[in-house]
Amino acid sequence: MAKNKFNQHWLHDHINDPYVKMAQAGGYRARAAYKLKEIDEQDKLIKPGQVIVDLGSSPGSWSQYARNKLAAGPRLVDGGLNGKIVAIDLLPMESVADVHFIQGDFREDEVYLQLEEAVSEALTAAGALNVDLVLSDMAPNLSGVAVADAARMMHLAELALGFAQEHLKPNGALLIKCFHGRGYSQIVEQFKKVFRTVAPRKPAASRGKSAETFLLGRNLK
């Protein structure tokens, strides 16, 4: 009974959520697009010509937003998008125009090689040596056990950080989702070891009662 009541509350909040309505009106697959939009407008992360990697991309709203920002710039001579986006997720993702999507777990060697190859092709096509921006909306399946959940979140943060260290331009940026609470300060410390500038972001589209927050690292040390 209590679970049904909770589900009804969630459904009511979801249906009446202005960002859900905005996402539907704007053609985005999830309200998460507006979290990225707000951070991008504040921090000027996405610009035409960039190579962007979207980790944990499904259902695709971050890739959609990034693609729309790249498309807003001048087209290439052949009419193609001025920039490249490579996305990856464990879950399937309906295709997004101009986005190279890989389904799989990039902790597995074979999948990681696919990701490396796709990134290398994107860089070559863009005439770049390194990635401009890494986005990660990855989140673990939360168990409710604080210690276990913190360890899972830390693991995903470390995966994103490791990838960023290997592939980012010196002045590149990494934006990840994380959660306030146990383990959060350790993730911030890890970021500070890697980036010259580290800043938390809590966009209005991120529900106030949620522990969800975002961490932005810029300029590799």
Secondary structure, DSSP 8 states (H G I E B T S, - for coil): -HHHHHHHHHHHHHHT-HHHHHHHHHT-SSTHHHHHHHHHHHH----TT-EEEEET-TT-HHHHHHHHHHHTS---TTS--SSEEEEEESS-----TTEEEEES-TTSHHHHHHHHHHHHHHHHHHT-SSEEEEEE-------S-HHHHHHHHHHHHHHHHHHHHHHEEEEEEEEEEEESSTTHHHHHHHHHHHEEEEEEE--TTS-TTS-EEEEEEEEE-
